[in-house]
Amino acid sequence: MLLKDFYTILSTETVSENNYSVTINLNKNHEVFKGHFPGNPVTPGVCMLQIIKEMCQSFLNCELQLKTASNVKFMALINPDINSRLRLELAISFGENDEIKVKNTTFMEDTVALKLSNTYIKV
């Protein structure tokens, strides 16, 4: 975990081969939220990208490096004071040249907070 104690994994479910659902809880008292933004905390997008990468590394049991990020759409602000529990749906596929493609949808209850497609390479 790049940011110590930033989030806790509450549950992990294998939905089907290379498709996962992970429920996490953000630590609303983490130092990141004191600067982003005081009095109105918002989860930084780069932190969400890191969480997704860490989940994929865990499932694939290898280190990954982001190659490309496309169709990254933040649909709602993730305020840990209001919605600290997130559900990440991850679909992992394998492309040419050992590329690993990940499609993610992140939910706060029934609200879509983030949708993205990333391509990683093993390091």
N, C-alpha and C positions, 0 to 999 in steps of 0.2 A: 504494500500500500504506500503510494507516494506521499500522501498526506495522512500522517498518523492520526487515527481516531476521527477521521472525517465522516466515515459512515460505518455502519454495521450491517452485515448480511443477516437477514432474518430468515429467509428461506430460498432454496434453489430447487427448481423442478425441471427435469428433462421432459419437454412436451413431446418431442419426437427426435429422430436422429438429427443432430446438429441444430436443434431448436430448443431454446431455454427460456425460462421465466425466472427472474430473480427479484426478490423483494428486499429492499434495503431501507434503512432508517438513517437519515442524515443527522449528524450531531449539531443541533442548532446552536450549541455553545462553542463551537470550534472557532479558532482565531480568524479564519478566513472571513467569517461573517461580520466580524468587528470592523473590517475595512471595506466590505463589499455588501451592503452599505450600512453605516451606522444608523440604527433606528428603523431600517427597512431592509433586512437582509435578503439578498438574492444569490442563489447558487450560481457561481461563475460557469459559463459554458465550457471553458477549458477543463474544469473539474468534472463535469459530466462526461466529456470525452475521455478523460483519464479513467473514470469508473468503468466505462464501457470497455476500454482496452484491458483493464485489470480483470474484468469478468471473462473476457475472451481468452486471456492468457491462462486463467485458471482452468477453463474448460479444455483448452488445447494442450495444456501442460508445456508451454514454451513461451519465450520472450518474444514480444511483437514490437514492431516499429510502424508507425502510421506512414503510409505511402501517399494516399489521397483521401480526402473527405469531400463527399459530394452530397448535394441535396440536404444539407444540414439546415433544419428548420426548427427554431425554437418557437413553439406555439403558445406557451404560457410561462410566466415567471414562476420559478420554483423558490418560494419563500419558506424556509424551514420552520418558521414560527407557525405557519398555517398548514403546510403539507410537508412534513418531514419524511413520510413514508412514500417510497416510489416503487413502481413495478417496471422492470426493464424486460422487454421481450427482445430476444436476440436470435437471429437466424444466421448461421455461419455456413458459408460455401467456399469451395476451393476453385481458384481460377488458374490461368496459365502462369508459368514462371514462378510457381510456388506462392502465388498471391492468395491471401485469405480475405474473403469479402464478408462483410458484416452489415446486416440491416438491423436497425434498432428502432423500436418505438418505446418511449418512456412515458408512463402514466402516473398521474397523481389522482388516485381513486379512478374515476371514469374520464378524467380530462387528459387529453394528450398534451404532454409538455414538450416533447422533443421527438423528432423523426430524423434519421440520418442513414446514409450509406457510406461506409468506410472501407478502404482497402489497406491491408497490412502486409508486411513481409516479416518472416522469421529472422531474428537476430541471434 
